């Protein structure tokens, strides 16, 4: 064999190795997201109005409806919902128990370092739910009071970070419904959760009202594994179509009684892919082709 033929053989082997390296990740992503199977998602059942069970045992809520609409846009035959306490929901994503987390997940710098996010789909803040008649004029009034929260949530993090500053005590529950119940029966003064959740609970619970709202400037986004860039891009296109064709607005109105503000993240299609300003954002321009 001549020197030139040896070099050509080495080049061919190198090209084949590169092709294998490129193909394997693509095949792995396809295996994780089989087109002919239901879209596997996770939510914290009992977290009304996002994901909960009816009296008949059927799963429903904003998250459920949005996920079903996304699956339809993606050409998947429905959705398969895994119930997970929020404190364990990210571990389930990383271990591939489900494909994504559409449940209300605040986009934060810390989370964006560990996972990918879609563009925002709903603005949020913190709502302080109390038994009717309870008043909160300022956060300083929480001193010495017991506050309940859904374990592992962004509300839990805020309460933990500010516990020493405001002097309250924290009671953590694996289900927000249990955290609310503790307030209603007098075990605690207030429950802290995402504003949309607190407001919905107040409409469904005659004894409850939202006494205070802390605007955080945060938004909810769909969470994906770090390596799932291609799948995140597909879901984001579907999400943008739900925004532009009015589907997401209808789902919002169904569960919250009002249409989303035209300037909110529920109605806004963002440039690029992901959450602008956070790690994992891809500024490459694209255009959703909606059917």
Buried (B, 14 or more C-beta within 10 A) or exposed (E): EEEEEEEEEEEEEEEEEEEEEEEEEEEEBEEBBEEEEBBBBBBBBBBBBBBBBEEEEEBBBBBBBBBBBBBBBBEBEEBBBBEBBBBBBBEBBEEEBBBBBBBBBBBBEEBBEBBBBBBBBBBBBBBBBBBEEBEBEEBEBBEEBBBBBBBBBBBBBBBEEBBEEBEBEBBBBBBBBBBBBBBBEEEBBBBBBBBBBBBBBBEEBEEBBBBBBBEBEBBBBBBBBBEBBEBBBBBBBBBBBBBEBEBBBBBBEEBBEEBBEEEBBBBBBBEBBBBEEBBBBBEEEEEBEBE
